[in-house]
Amino acid sequence: MRGDRDAEELAVIAVKTLGARPRPMLGQRRRSRQAGEPGGDPDPVAITRITVIAAEPFENEQAARSWLASTRSRDSANAYVTQGIELANRVVRAHRIAAWNPYEVEFSRERTYRIRIGFGPGDQLAEGLWSEARSVSGGSESRLRRSRIDPGSAVAEMLSGRRPAYVGDDLLLRARLDLDQGHVNQAAIQAHAAAAALAAEPRKGDQEGDLQPEPDRLTELQRLALRGELDAQSAQELEEIVSALERTARRRHHL
């Protein structure tokens, strides 16, 4: 991943699926179980490597090394990682629509196995080879915040039928995903549907006005989104509305 310009100029994205190792022979599995490993080792799985490459090269190797050194600060590294993931998810989203496959979903920093920032010749980068690179932590502050929430008991209640899996919560999470990925038109449509569902699913402890922050304005944002006319100010307003809905949904979630 390399870039010091706008995301639109980071135009080259290489995607490659790395196949799993061949399965061992039956006799090898039997020896593994006899060695004290019931069931044998789990089968390896294929992984996907996505490389985001700058459309314009560095002037020389020294410039590349200087850039890489500049990414050692946490804020700088996080900015490049966020930008790279956003661009990679554009590919995922486009492929999902082109392949008409709803099960191809965006990935997040928390779900990556390894993240590296570095430089090298473009053809080598496409094959996962670097002149110089360094690893960046896959964790993030948002992951740390979410890790404080233990969903185990809520999951058990939903699976047992003691607690419903509310439609509004699911739609709101989808709105948040779209918003975080920069798909503001989709986010506005999802947020409008989420607000309507949340309002139709009253729960104990609800307070009047909790679930429809400026409902008329949210309807207007949806209308603009359907026409592709959401501007930066409207996107910021949508962020505030979604955040307000999230605060209420989280409060209801823990009642």
Sequence and secondary structure as in RCSB ss.txt:
>XXXX:A:sequence
MRGDRDAEELAVIAVKTLGARPRPMLGQRRRSRQAGEPGGDPDPVAITRITVIAAEPFENEQAARSWLASTRSRD
SANAYVTQGIELANRVVRAHRIAAWNPYEVEFSRERTYRIRIGFGPGDQLAEGLWSEARSVSGGSESRLRRSRID
PGSAVAEMLSGRRPAYVGDDLLLRARLDLDQGHVNQAAIQAHAAAAALAAEPRKGDQEGDLQPEPDRLTELQRLA
LRGELDAQSAQELEEIVSALERTARRRHHL
>XXXX:A:secstr
   SS GGG  EEEEEEE       HHHHHHHHHTT TT S     EEEEEEE SS  SSHHHHHHHHHHTTSHH
HHHHHHHHHHHHHHHHHHHHHHHHT TT     GGG S EEEEE  HHHHTTT  SEEEEE S  HHHHHHHT  
 HHHHHHHHHTSS   HHHHHHHHHHHHHHTT HHHHHHHHHHHHHHHHTS  TT  TTSS SSHHHHHHHHHHH
HTT   HHHHHHHHHHHHHHHHHHHHHHT 
